[in-house]
Amino acid sequence: MRPRRELLRLVAENGETAPGLGRPGRGCWICRDEGCAREALRRREIPRALKGKAAAPTLDRLLGWMDLGSLDADGGSRLKS
């Protein structure tokens, strides 16, 4: 398990995924790593972890929330719900 500072919390908000540290509701955690993001998106783990309450964000948006910039490709993960 990674330290909290190495993770990004995502929440389902109004049918969309949003960064959500401190926000209430269904949430999940993803490591702040481009490979994790790509794998989570490729395997569709974000909507599954959010129990179908929100669609997955785009890779660019997810990397932006992680402050990693943007690249194109498949998707990533390692989620904890």
C-alpha positions as semicolon CSV with decimal commas, in nm:
position;residue;x (nm);y (nm);z (nm)
1;M;0,000;0,000;0,000
2;R;0,129;0,343;-0,096
3;P;0,137;0,650;0,129
4;R;-0,162;0,881;0,084
5;R;0,052;1,156;-0,072
6;E;0,125;0,917;-0,362
7;L;-0,247;0,858;-0,430
8;L;-0,523;1,058;-0,597
9;R;-0,880;1,022;-0,470
10;L;-1,154;1,025;-0,730
11;V;-1,526;1,059;-0,660
12;A;-1,848;1,021;-0,856
13;E;-2,009;1,364;-0,879
14;N;-2,318;1,433;-1,091
15;G;-2,244;1,132;-1,313
16;E;-1,883;1,232;-1,377
17;T;-1,551;1,145;-1,219
18;A;-1,381;1,429;-1,032
19;P;-1,081;1,465;-0,801
20;G;-1,225;1,436;-0,455
21;L;-0,999;1,456;-0,153
22;G;-1,233;1,562;0,124
23;R;-1,547;1,529;-0,089
24;P;-1,825;1,299;0,027
25;G;-1,969;1,011;-0,171
26;R;-1,852;0,704;-0,358
27;G;-1,479;0,729;-0,417
28;C;-1,169;0,537;-0,513
29;W;-0,794;0,591;-0,498
30;I;-0,541;0,567;-0,782
31;C;-0,164;0,599;-0,763
32;R;-0,019;0,921;-0,906
33;D;0,166;0,743;-1,182
34;E;0,112;0,763;-1,557
35;G;0,136;0,385;-1,590
36;C;-0,131;0,337;-1,323
37;A;-0,358;0,587;-1,499
38;R;-0,317;0,419;-1,836
39;E;-0,381;0,073;-1,694
40;A;-0,686;0,184;-1,492
41;L;-0,845;0,338;-1,800
42;R;-0,754;0,045;-2,024
43;R;-0,911;-0,200;-1,779
44;R;-1,210;0,028;-1,708
45;E;-1,136;0,012;-1,336
46;I;-1,244;0,366;-1,246
47;P;-1,615;0,328;-1,335
48;R;-1,612;-0,017;-1,172
49;A;-1,458;0,119;-0,850
50;L;-1,715;0,401;-0,851
51;K;-1,991;0,137;-0,881
52;G;-2,104;0,269;-1,220
53;K;-2,201;0,608;-1,074
54;A;-1,959;0,792;-1,307
55;A;-1,785;0,746;-1,641
56;A;-1,408;0,728;-1,662
57;P;-1,226;1,058;-1,723
58;T;-1,011;1,103;-2,032
59;L;-0,642;1,022;-1,997
60;D;-0,550;1,390;-2,042
61;R;-0,788;1,497;-1,766
62;L;-0,669;1,223;-1,529
63;L;-0,302;1,309;-1,589
64;G;-0,384;1,677;-1,539
65;W;-0,533;1,599;-1,199
66;M;-0,214;1,408;-1,121
67;D;-0,002;1,701;-1,244
68;L;0,175;1,472;-1,489
69;G;0,096;1,654;-1,812
70;S;-0,073;1,471;-2,097
71;L;0,007;1,192;-2,337
72;D;-0,217;0,980;-2,552
73;A;-0,263;0,602;-2,521
74;D;-0,474;0,338;-2,354
75;G;-0,526;0,383;-1,976
76;G;-0,411;0,285;-1,621
77;S;-0,491;0,185;-1,265
78;R;-0,428;0,017;-0,934
79;L;-0,737;0,136;-0,756
80;K;-0,855;0,099;-0,401
81;S;-1,224;0,153;-0,333
